[in-house]
Amino acid sequence: MDVAEGEFLGTRTDVRPWTLPAGAPADLKPQGLYLGEGRTPLEVAVAAAHRRPTTTELRELWQARHGSTPSPLLIVVLHPGADGPAASVCGPVPPSPAPVSGLPRDQVERIAATALAEPNRHAAVRFLQEVLPEADSQLPGVRNIGLVASHELQVGVPARRDWQEACGSAVPLLALRGRSLVEGLGFSVEERGTSTYVLRAGDVAAAVAVFLEADETPEAENVAYGFISPISAALARADTEQLPYVLITRGPEVRVYAARAEAGVGRRGRAETYVAANLGLLPMRQAGYLPLIFACD
């Protein structure tokens, strides 16, 4: 299919037209404009080209379109890539919008969809500023903070015999969040108090879970968790229940912590030792990390 003909965010029906600013590359074709949530919302302006734009072109296009408006802006240019449909992006706020080139198109679609679904422009900007710098890293969407060997994640896991099967089975899970995601990973969920849960793999209790809202963080003190951090409360529950792991979800992110102090290859404390996956950033070609790290088996 011609790159200019493919629909971007095809499940959304609120696409609006937009016009390229003066001086934009002549081979760009506007595809649509999408608006996020709240006042002065995030704008996602999508265009298509038959070549990969340069970072200078991306930055100049962003600056010409954004001007001095208060709304954050994500420019997306769809184009052919070496391994299939690709996209290059720039945004979301001045003074230094970050251009990132040649990403898999499906990855950019989920980044854009996640940002547009954030409750307001501030949350959308935070999400984009977190994910765009690592979007073209070796392991986009996967963060290992001392829990396992990074070399094994990068080299060993994709060499597994079940890697391709895991990638295929993970694709439907990438759109899930919170409890639905955890249940999609094969766990059943039992309440423990008002804020923590126990996850079961069949009849076996396997982990403590916490489901956070978008404006909560695992590390910050929280009144709902007795004025301690959610991760501290979850680790205390794991000690009480004698369970080896803690799972925390927050928006598109899921983390697994080892509750046992001797676990992990790093030398950090338990609350600072984890592996995280951001489902708004994880490419489909690497989606196998989700079930292989986080699933009940």
C-alpha positions, -999 to 999 in steps of 0.1 A, spaced: 0 0 0 12 35 -7 22 51 26 0 81 19 -31 59 17 -29 41 50 -51 53 79 -34 64 111 -53 57 143 -80 40 123 -102 33 153 -107 70 159 -135 88 141 -126 124 152 -99 131 126 -99 167 114 -82 182 83 -51 204 87 -30 225 63 7 224 60 24 256 70 43 277 45 77 264 37 69 227 45 85 201 22 65 199 -10 62 161 -10 43 160 23 6 152 22 -15 161 53 -34 130 66 -53 143 96 -53 162 129 -63 146 163 -70 164 196 -64 151 231 -83 157 263 -89 188 284 -84 225 277 -57 235 251 -53 198 244 -24 179 227 -26 181 189 -13 152 168 -8 163 132 -2 135 108 13 138 73 28 113 48 58 113 25 76 89 2 109 93 20 121 97 56 123 133 66 154 148 80 155 158 117 159 194 105 128 192 84 109 176 113 119 204 137 112 232 112 78 217 104 70 214 141 80 250 148 61 264 118 29 245 128 32 252 165 41 289 165 34 302 199 2 284 207 -3 270 242 -13 235 230 15 209 228 20 194 194 32 160 181 41 160 144 40 125 128 53 119 93 45 84 78 70 71 53 85 38 40 111 21 62 137 -6 57 116 -31 75 81 -19 66 59 11 73 77 37 95 70 70 110 91 100 122 80 123 150 87 156 166 73 173 198 57 180 221 67 215 236 92 242 231 120 252 234 135 219 222 110 196 206 126 162 201 127 147 166 129 109 164 132 93 130 124 60 114 103 43 141 80 13 134 46 28 124 27 6 149 49 18 177 42 55 168 4 48 165 4 34 201 25 63 214 1 88 198 -30 69 210 -17 67 245 -8 104 246 -42 114 232 -60 94 259 -42 111 288 -66 132 309 -51 166 300 -22 182 281 1 181 311 -2 143 314 2 140 277 34 160 277 48 140 306 41 108 288 57 120 255 87 134 273 92 101 290 89 78 260 103 98 230 139 98 242 139 60 244 117 53 214 147 44 192 168 26 219 178 -10 216 149 -20 240 122 6 235 95 3 261 115 -20 284 134 -6 314 155 -29 336 166 -14 369 189 -40 383 164 -69 384 178 -91 356 209 -92 334 205 -66 306 225 -87 282 201 -116 287 171 -93 280 187 -79 248 203 -111 234 190 -142 252 153 -135 253 148 -129 215 168 -161 209 143 -182 228 123 -208 207 90 -194 219 99 -157 211 79 -154 179 49 -171 195 52 -148 225 52 -117 203 21 -129 185 2 -137 217 12 -103 232 -3 -80 205 -39 -81 218 -26 -73 253 -9 -40 243 -41 -21 244 -51 -33 279 -45 -14 312 -47 -21 349 -66 -51 361 -77 -60 326 -40 -63 316 -31 -84 346 -60 -107 339 -50 -109 303 -16 -121 315 -33 -151 330 -38 -141 367 -69 -141 388 -72 -112 412 -81 -112 449 -86 -81 470 -64 -76 501 -76 -46 519 -86 -15 500 -56 -9 479 -36 -41 474 -44 -73 457 -31 -108 454 -25 -124 420 -30 -161 416 -17 -183 389 -42 -211 390 -45 -221 426 -11 -207 436 -7 -172 451 21 -156 430 24 -119 436 9 -87 452 -6 -62 428 -13 -25 429 -33 -7 403 -24 30 402 -42 60 387 -25 82 361 -18 109 387 -2 85 411 34 72 412 48 40 428 74 60 448 54 90 462 37 89 496 0 83 491 -29 87 516 -46 56 502 -16 35 512 -14 48 548 9 78 540 36 56 526 44 49 489 24 23 470 55 2 464 64 2 501 28 -8 510 29 -36 483 63 -49 495 50 -50 531 19 -69 519 42 -93 500 62 -99 532 30 -106 551 17 -130 524 52 -145 518 50 -138 481 80 -134 458 68 -106 435 50 -73 433 33 -61 401 23 -24 397 4 -9 368 0 27 361 -16 38 327 4 20 300 32 9 323 35 -24 342 64 -31 366 75 -63 384 96 -61 416 112 -89 435 100 -89 471 130 -110 483 159 -88 492 185 -112 477 169 -111 442 182 -90 414 216 -85 398 219 -49 410 227 -35 445 197 -13 449 169 -16 476 138 -36 469 117 -6 459 144 5 434 148 -29 417 124 -38 389 117 -44 352 91 -21 336 73 -23 302 56 7 287 29 -7 264 25 27 247 61 24 235 68 -14 231 69 -22 194 49 -52 181 81 -69 169 93 -69 206 59 -74 223 71 -108 234 88 -92 264 53 -86 279 42 -122 285 77 -136 289 84 -112 318 50 -105 333 27 -134 326 15 -158 352 36 -187 339 
